[in-house]
Amino acid sequence: MKKSILVGLFLLIGSGIALGLHAKGNAAKPASFVAGEALVQFKEAVTPEQAQRLISQAGASLKERIDPQRIYVVSFPKGIAPPEMVSRFRQMPEVAHAEPNGLYEPLFLDLWIPAEAWAEPPSGGTLGAGAKVRVAVIDTAIDATHPVLAGRVVEGYNFLNNTTNTQSSGVGQDWHGTASTGRILDGAGDAAIEIMPVQVFGTSGGASWSTIIKAINYAVDNGAQVINMSLGGMSGSPLVQQAIDRAAEKGIIVVASAGNHGTEAPAYPASFKGVISVAASNEGGKKAGFSAYGSTVDITAPGDTMRLLSHDGYRTSRGTSFSAPFITGMLAMLKSAFPSLTAGQCEEVLKSKAHNIDGQNGSVAGKLGAGLLNALDVKRWTEEIRAGTFTFPWGAAPVPPVVRPPQPAPLNQPWLVRGKGHSGNFVVTPAGDVVQEK
């Protein structure tokens, strides 16, 4: 992955499709900052007491300190432009880096469709094979009570109110984290993964760079083995890169959305070093019109017009927000079956299994990473892992796979019927209709 750093702003990558029913969303906004805030990182020799004096000398006040990166979030009168305050700090020899506290804005359109006669068995609870893998989802809140997610969600953290309450309300954009999590399960097959919600977005609005940095550090410090970030934008902060570097040093796999801007301009955090960048296509591998492409993209997965889990029903939406977590799930499957694989080895295996899609992508051929992985690959991987025939680009598996046969779902457990949980026994007719037994 050849990645670079720019200073600027991220936007949440959750672009939905508006098909004419109940669509809503936010338009893209120009780069913006949290008014009256900046991020300052002093040199290592500077003590907290000295830092406090320097902050005061600049005409600012200490809001909070983010460790272990020694980042000071400072506040100042809103009449002072953030770049002006940053300039004051950059002139101090004691300062290693200073930047405005960028603001990440949501960017999605969503479509609500009522429940219909379609169902699948729940995949939560005791279901799952292999060693347990913890996946951190840095996003909105998650609906842990959803039948598909029941038993899968562990305690996380809500950085909006500094509590462990990460239960989704379903209001506004609060469906996004649940949808991303559903896509992780789509990619993970029957692997024994657990979801750790790390909430940075609320029902509307954005999240600051400082919040995202804290979220990444929380995931690192609380046992995450894979991190999914279905968010991004056209530029990013060196301080965010530092947090990602810390995750990489701990052997954590980091996955992010390549972007919904439809060009080969790099987006962040996907284009940072140490991040697997995922573009979006349809199931067959044709690049989605909205998807980013280019030299920083690592792989492609379906993300165009997807049926997604939601707080109360399901959504049909599109975006690299939903291709990235699918790949996150596939990486979690690898870690579950082969726990000794390193993050780099997992990425190598992932890319070696991808299908070349240059032939159907014309002018963007060679700019969609290693190629496509889709639902058929999840099925194939699952079967090969169980059979002990899964192959590696370097030859034999490092160790035999950890395979624990999945347990059947208990009777009378709620099924997912177009996203709505209903107690009772359901059967699928030869015609594909789902009916409740009387």
C-alpha positions in Angstrom: 0.0 0.0 0.0 1.5 3.3 -1.1 -0.2 5.8 1.1 0.4 9.5 1.8 -0.8 12.2 4.2 -2.6 15.4 3.6 -3.9 17.8 6.1 -7.6 18.6 5.9 -11.0 17.1 6.6 -12.8 13.7 6.5 -16.4 13.1 5.5 -18.4 10.0 6.5 -18.6 7.7 3.5 -22.2 6.4 3.6 -23.6 7.6 0.3 -27.1 6.1 -0.1 -29.3 5.7 -3.1 -32.4 7.8 -3.5 -35.0 5.8 -5.4 -38.0 8.1 -4.8 -39.6 6.9 -1.6 -38.5 8.3 1.8 -35.0 9.6 1.0 -33.0 11.9 3.2 -29.4 12.9 3.8 -26.8 15.5 3.9 -25.1 17.2 1.0 -21.3 17.3 1.0 -19.9 20.3 2.7 -16.6 22.2 2.2 -13.7 21.4 4.6 -14.5 22.8 8.0 -13.2 22.8 11.5 -14.6 22.7 15.0 -14.9 26.4 15.8 -12.6 27.5 18.6 -10.5 24.3 18.8 -7.1 23.1 17.7 -4.9 20.0 18.2 -1.4 20.5 19.5 1.3 17.9 20.0 4.3 19.1 22.0 7.8 17.6 21.8 8.4 14.7 24.1 10.6 16.7 26.5 7.8 19.2 27.3 6.2 18.5 30.6 2.4 18.9 31.1 3.1 22.0 33.3 5.2 23.6 30.5 2.5 22.7 27.9 -0.1 24.4 30.0 1.9 27.6 30.2 2.5 27.5 26.4 -1.2 27.0 25.8 -1.9 30.1 27.9 0.7 32.1 26.2 -1.0 31.4 22.8 -4.3 32.7 24.2 -5.9 29.3 24.5 -7.2 27.0 27.2 -6.7 23.3 27.7 -9.8 21.3 26.9 -8.4 17.7 27.2 -5.3 15.7 26.7 -5.3 12.5 24.5 -2.7 9.9 25.6 -0.6 8.2 24.7 0.0 10.6 21.8 0.4 13.6 24.0 -2.2 15.5 22.0 -3.6 18.6 23.6 -7.1 19.7 22.5 -7.1 23.4 23.1 -10.0 25.9 23.0 -9.9 29.6 22.2 -12.4 32.4 21.4 -14.4 31.6 18.4 -13.6 35.0 16.9 -10.1 33.6 16.3 -9.8 31.6 13.1 -8.4 28.1 13.7 -5.6 28.5 11.2 -4.5 31.7 13.0 -4.3 29.8 16.3 -2.5 26.9 14.7 0.1 29.4 13.3 0.8 30.7 16.8 1.6 27.2 18.1 3.7 26.3 15.0 6.0 29.2 15.8 6.8 27.7 19.2 10.0 25.6 19.1 8.5 23.3 21.8 5.7 22.2 19.4 6.1 19.1 17.3 2.8 19.6 15.4 -0.3 21.7 15.4 -3.5 21.6 13.3 -7.1 22.7 13.4 -9.5 20.1 14.9 -11.1 19.0 11.7 -14.8 18.1 11.6 -16.1 15.0 9.9 -19.5 15.4 8.3 -21.9 12.6 7.3 -22.5 12.1 3.6 -25.3 9.7 2.8 -28.8 9.4 1.3 -30.9 6.6 2.7 -34.1 4.9 1.6 -36.7 3.3 3.9 -38.6 0.3 2.5 -41.3 -1.5 4.6 -40.8 -5.1 5.7 -41.8 -7.8 3.2 -42.0 -11.6 3.2 -38.3 -12.4 3.2 -36.4 -14.0 6.1 -33.1 -15.5 7.2 -32.1 -17.3 10.4 -30.5 -15.3 13.2 -26.7 -15.5 13.2 -26.1 -14.2 16.7 -25.9 -16.1 20.1 -23.9 -19.3 20.1 -23.5 -19.4 16.3 -19.9 -19.2 15.0 -16.9 -21.3 14.2 -13.2 -20.9 15.0 -11.3 -18.7 17.5 -13.1 -15.6 18.7 -12.2 -12.4 17.0 -13.1 -8.9 18.2 -14.0 -6.3 15.6 -14.2 -2.6 16.5 -16.8 -0.7 14.5 -16.0 3.1 14.6 -19.3 4.5 13.5 -22.7 5.5 14.9 -24.4 3.5 17.6 -25.4 -0.2 16.9 -28.7 -2.0 17.6 -27.4 -4.8 19.8 -31.0 -6.1 20.3 -31.4 -6.8 16.6 -32.1 -10.6 16.1 -29.1 -10.9 13.7 -26.7 -9.2 16.2 -28.1 -10.8 19.4 -25.2 -12.2 21.4 -22.6 -10.7 19.0 -22.2 -7.2 20.5 -19.8 -6.7 23.5 -19.4 -3.6 25.6 -17.9 -0.6 23.7 -17.8 3.1 24.3 -19.8 6.2 23.3 -17.5 9.1 22.8 -20.4 11.5 22.4 -21.4 11.3 26.1 -18.5 9.3 27.6 -20.6 6.3 28.6 -20.8 2.7 27.5 -24.3 3.2 26.1 -23.9 2.4 22.4 -27.4 1.3 21.7 -28.8 2.7 18.5 -32.0 4.9 18.6 -32.6 4.4 14.9 -33.1 8.2 14.5 -31.5 10.0 11.6 -28.2 8.5 10.6 -28.1 6.2 13.6 -28.9 3.2 11.3 -25.4 3.5 9.7 -23.5 1.5 12.4 -26.0 -1.3 12.4 -25.8 -1.5 8.6 -22.0 -1.6 8.6 -22.1 -4.3 11.3 -24.5 -6.4 9.2 -22.1 -6.2 6.3 -19.2 -7.4 8.5 -21.3 -10.5 9.3 -22.0 -11.0 5.6 -18.3 -11.2 5.0 -17.4 -13.3 8.1 -19.5 -16.3 7.2 -19.9 -18.5 10.2 -16.8 -17.2 12.0 -16.9 -16.5 15.7 -16.7 -12.8 15.7 -17.8 -10.3 18.3 -18.6 -6.6 17.6 -17.3 -3.8 19.8 -19.2 -0.6 19.0 -17.1 2.6 19.3 -19.5 5.4 18.7 -18.3 8.7 17.2 -21.3 9.9 15.3 -24.7 10.7 16.7 -28.1 10.9 15.0 -26.9 13.9 12.9 -23.8 15.9 12.4 -20.2 14.9 12.4 -17.2 14.0 14.6 -14.0 15.7 15.2 -10.5 14.4 14.4 -9.8 14.3 18.2 -12.9 12.0 18.6 -11.7 9.7 15.9 -8.2 9.5 17.4 -9.7 8.6 20.8 -11.9 6.0 19.2 -8.9 4.3 17.4 -6.9 4.3 20.6 -9.8 2.9 22.5 -10.1 0.0 20.0 -6.4 -0.6 20.3 -6.5 -0.7 24.1 -9.6 -2.8 24.4 -8.7 -6.0 22.5 -9.7 -5.2 18.9 -8.1 -7.4 16.3 -9.7 -5.7 13.4 -11.0 -2.1 13.1 -13.6 -1.0 10.6 -14.0 2.6 9.6 -16.8 3.2 7.2 -15.9 6.9 7.0 -13.5 9.1 5.3 -12.9 12.1 3.1 -10.5 13.8 0.8 -7.7 14.5 3.3 -6.6 13.8 6.8 -4.5 14.6 9.8 -1.0 13.3 10.6 -2.3 12.8 14.2 -4.9 10.4 12.9 -2.1 8.6 11.0 -0.3 8.3 14.3 -3.2 6.5 15.9 -3.4 4.2 13.0 0.3 3.5 13.3 -0.2 2.6 16.9 -2.9 0.0 15.8 -0.5 -1.4 13.2 2.3 -1.7 15.8 -0.1 -3.9 17.9 -0.8 -6.1 14.9 -4.4 -4.9 14.4 -5.9 -5.0 10.9 -7.5 -1.6 9.9 -10.0 -1.3 7.0 -11.6 1.8 5.6 -13.9 3.0 2.8 -12.0 4.2 -0.3 -14.5 7.0 -0.8 -17.7 7.9 -2.7 -16.3 10.8 -4.9 -15.9 8.7 -8.0 -12.4 9.8 -9.0 -8.9 8.5 -8.3 -8.1 11.3 -5.8 -7.0 9.5 -2.6 -9.4 9.6 0.4 -8.6 9.3 4.0 -8.2 7.4 6.3 -8.3 4.7 3.6 -5.2 6.1 1.9 -3.1 6.2 5.0 -0.2 3.7 5.5 -1.4 0.6 7.4 -5.0 0.8 6.2 -6.7 -1.6 3.7 -8.7 0.7 1.3 -11.9 -0.8 -0.2 -13.6 0.3 -3.3 -17.2 -0.6 -4.3 -18.7 -2.5 -7.1 -21.8 -4.5 -7.9 -21.8 -8.3 -7.1 -20.3 -9.0 -10.5 -17.4 -6.7 -10.1 -18.4 -3.7 -12.2 -17.2 -0.6 -10.4 -19.9 1.5 -8.8 -20.2 4.9 -10.5 -19.7 6.7 -7.1 -16.7 4.6 -6.0 -13.2 6.0 -5.7 -10.4 4.1 -7.5 -6.7 4.6 -8.1 -3.3 3.5 -6.8 -4.3 3.7 -3.1 -7.2 1.2 -3.4 -6.3 -2.2 -2.2 -9.3 -4.3 -3.0 -13.0 -4.1 -4.2 -16.2 -5.6 -2.8 -19.9 -5.2 -3.4 -21.4 -1.9 -2.1 -23.8 -0.8 -4.8 -27.5 -0.9 -3.8 -27.3 -3.2 -0.8 -30.0 -4.6 1.5 -28.7 -3.6 4.9 -29.6 -4.2 8.5 -31.3 -1.3 10.3 -32.7 -0.4 13.7 -36.3 -1.2 12.7 -36.4 -2.9 9.4 -33.8 -2.7 6.6 -32.4 -0.1 4.3 -31.4 -0.2 0.7 -28.4 2.0 0.3 -25.0 2.1 -1.4 -21.5 3.4 -0.7 -18.0 2.3 0.1 -19.4 2.4 3.7 -20.8 -1.0 2.9 -18.0 -2.5 0.8 -15.3 -1.9 3.5 -17.1 -3.8 6.3 -17.6 -6.8 4.0 -13.8 -7.1 3.6 -13.5 -6.5 7.3 -15.6 -9.6 7.9 -13.6 -11.7 5.5 -10.4 -10.7 7.3 -12.0 -11.5 10.6 -12.8 -15.0 9.2 -9.1 -15.5 8.4 -8.1 -14.4 11.9 -10.7 -16.7 13.4 -9.6 -19.8 11.4 -5.9 -19.0 11.5 -5.2 -17.0 14.6 -1.4 -17.0 14.1 -1.6 -15.0 10.8 -0.2 -11.5 11.1 -2.1 -8.5 9.8 0.3 -8.4 6.8 -0.3 -12.1 6.1 -4.0 -11.7 6.2 -3.8 -8.9 3.7 -1.6 -11.0 1.5 -4.0 -13.9 1.6 -7.0 -11.6 0.9 -5.4 -10.1 -2.2 -4.2 -13.5 -3.5 -7.8 -14.7 -3.5 -9.3 -11.7 -5.3 -10.6 -12.0 -8.9 -9.3 -9.8 -11.6 -12.0 -7.4 -12.8 -10.0 -5.3 -15.3 -11.9 -6.7 -18.3 -15.2 -5.2 -17.2 -13.9 -1.9 -15.9 -12.5 -0.2 -19.0 -10.7 3.1 -18.2 -10.3 2.2 -14.5 -8.7 -1.2 -15.2 -5.7 -1.7 -12.9 -7.1 0.9 -10.4 -9.3 -1.3 -8.3 -6.7 -2.9 -6.2 -6.1 -6.7 -6.3 -9.6 -7.3 -7.6 -13.0 -8.4 -6.4 -14.2 -10.6 -3.4 -17.9 -11.2 -3.0 -20.5 -13.5 -1.3 -19.5 -16.5 -3.4 -16.0 -16.2 -2.0 -17.3 -16.1 1.6 -19.1 -19.4 0.9 -16.0 -20.9 -0.8 -13.7 -19.9 2.1 -16.0 -21.3 4.7 -16.2 -24.6 2.9 -12.5 -24.8 2.3 -11.6 -23.9 5.9 -14.0 -26.6 7.2 -12.5 -29.2 4.8 -8.9 -28.2 5.5 -8.3 -27.4 1.9 -7.9 -23.6 2.2 -4.7 -22.6 0.4 -2.1 -19.8 1.0 0.0 -17.9 -1.5 3.1 -19.2 0.3 2.0 -22.8 0.4 0.8 -24.7 3.4 -1.1 -23.2 6.2 1.0 -21.9 9.2 -1.0 -24.0 11.5 -4.2 -26.2 11.1 -7.3 -24.1 11.1 -9.3 -23.7 14.3 -12.7 -25.1 13.3 -15.5 -25.4 15.8 -18.7 -26.6 14.1 -21.4 -23.9 14.4 -24.3 -24.8 16.7 -27.8 -24.8 15.3 -30.0 -21.8 16.2 -32.5 -22.6 19.0 -36.1 -23.2 18.1 -38.5 -20.3 18.4 -35.7 -17.7 18.3 -36.7 -14.6 16.4 -36.0 -14.7 12.7 -35.1 -11.7 10.6 -38.1 -10.9 8.3 -36.9 -8.1 6.1 -35.2 -6.7 9.1 -38.0 -7.1 11.6 -37.8 -9.7 14.3 -40.8 -11.9 14.8 -41.1 -14.7 17.4 -42.4 -18.0 16.1 -41.6 -20.7 13.5 -41.3 -19.6 9.9 -40.9 -21.8 6.8 -39.8 -21.0 3.3 -42.1 -22.4 0.6 -40.7 -23.8 -2.7 -41.7 -20.5 -4.3 -39.5 -18.7 -1.9 -42.3 -17.2 0.2 -41.8 -16.9 4.0 -44.9 -17.9 6.0 -45.4 -18.3 9.7 -46.6 -21.7 10.8 -50.0 -21.7 12.5 
